[in-house]
Amino acid sequence: MFRHYLLTACKVFLRRKLFTAINLLCIVLTLVILLVVTALLENAFYPTGVEGKSPRMLQVMMIEAHTADGNSTSRTPLGYKAIAQYLKPLKNAERVSAVTIPETVSVYQEGRVSELMMRHADADYWKILAFTVLAGRLPTPDDDAQGRPVAVLNAASAARLFPGIATGAVVGRTVSVGGQPLQIIGVVDNALQLNAYADIWAPISSLPSSNYRSQMTGMFTALLLAHSPADLPRLKREVEQVAATVQLDDPRQWPIVRLWADSKLDLFARMLLQRDGSDGGGATLLAGVAALMLLFMLLPALNLVNLNMGRILERSAEIGVRKAFGATSLQLVGQLVLENVLLCLAGGALGLLCAKGVLLWLEGSGLIPYLHVELDLAVFGYGLLITLVFGLMSGVIPAWKMSRLDPVHALKGVA
Amino acid sequence: MIQLNNVSKTYQTDKVETLALRGIDLHIREDEFVCIMGPSGCGKSTLLNLIGLLDQPGGGSIHVGGAAVTSYRDKHVARLRNATFGFIFQSFHLINDLRVIDNVELPLLYRSVAAGERRAMARAALEKVGLGARMEHYPNQLSGGQQQRVAIARAIVGRPRVLLADEPTGNLDSKMGGEIMDLLLQLNREGTTVVMVTHDERAAQRVNRIVRVFDGQLVA
């Protein structure tokens, strides 16, 4: 029976080449967009690689201050003092790191000027994130304490600043960052993730001025590492409690201060949705993305239902003959849905190949720096699931409608 | 074999109600070759469709093999059609995407018949209608007469007790029509009950019973 259905499906697809091509194109385009978006989202939010400790990590990015009457609100990145005084002593955190938001710096090297993204980080930063060291070493607490003018480069920047020189040989050389000489002590692998993204890193204590030590607001982010994922709610609450004790430089103007410790997804959602309160809105954002994806799938699915209805209508005589010779409605639904699922699986396979191609192109194009995305088994699974949902969504309704036809009407081609 | 008692059929189109058949009492015995004749639109094909359970009567009852058809539920009626009837249509209704052999196998697909046995039965049916050499062809590679032979092979492959033919020679020239008629007569001689709708008086003269329909009623 299955072989017969398969044979019929292949013949129908080959006979209706235009229909098959339109169907496949519809499926492939939708799948490529969904798979590429899923892969990029997974790359951004799924804890792997350098941010593998994400499940027990939170970040505090902004300090929110309100006037007493609540009419004015100020949101600025944290200053080092706020982190050192209020967040470093948190009881529920295993480590707390202070790191600057990436900023563009000019690096002078052998008569050339290169624009790089730079972060200043303390030694805890290197313990929280799991960079792959390609050569040399990472900064230590001693480098922090001594204020040593050292720096770590990523592989791409090492190759850019020192063309033709092996990665290992870059260690020990000096670069001039905005006029400040920094000695390269290590080279790490490129990383795109939210907290890891930069081209060059230096200890906070190597900043040219020590003014940062007395600033409550500034250009820092705090990374908080909990002992376990189960500790995250406690850590979040502790941050909110600590926020109540924070005093800004002008407490009369800004008497109310709030801090939110967010997961990566919550942080992204908070910025996107402009949320206040302890819930950053990650779940809402995910639900919104899922709804959009479903809506995005619904349009081609409706189109396919329409196309399938036309295709199946053309075959009403065949349906009549099959019914006359003993096919039940359920057997006919099975046959017609199988045809659809087969087409969708073929589209799915093509879509996966095309998605891989698009991601390879994205990686190579440099549109998103340091992008390295794999269409792994999970993404493949999503693709397969999406494809099957497609097949069922676009096949069941027309198949069921046609299978209910009286054989007499079907044979006359009256649907 | 088949008994129709006071069967009627009405078609409803928009607000118009058309009475296609009324008060039909008909008994078809085993091994009979019955021709249903009458002018166009008199209800011949409707009667054949009711006999073959392709359509549901508006009133009256139908007995097949002594048992009343009480349920027209999909699964029940599909099984009964598959086991009892073989259909031959005027326009053949072969599936052009499938080879001749696959077309003939079709009724066996809806029974629990192993693939090998299915193939052997289909081959035997095609040889019986003289198309053993055309098994791998597609329907549109055959002449009209050959296509109708394939349709007959498909109708007899499951060894049904009754063959229902709706103007089987209507689309064929007289020579090919004659050949098809010979084939149906041979099948009837071998024990298959045949019920055929036709306009062809010459063909009707060759069978042992003619039933005439006029304005939806049987006439003597």
Interface residues (C-beta under 8 A of the other chain):
Chain A: M1 R3 H4 L7 T8 K11 V12 R15 A317 E318 G320 V321 R322 K323 A324 F325 G326 A327 T328 S329 L330 Q331 D406 P407 V408 L411
Chain B: N49 G52 L54 D55 Q56 D74 K75 A78 R79 R81 N82 A83 F85 F87 F89 H93 I95 D97 L98 D102 E105 L106 P107 L109 Y110 R111 A115 R154 G158
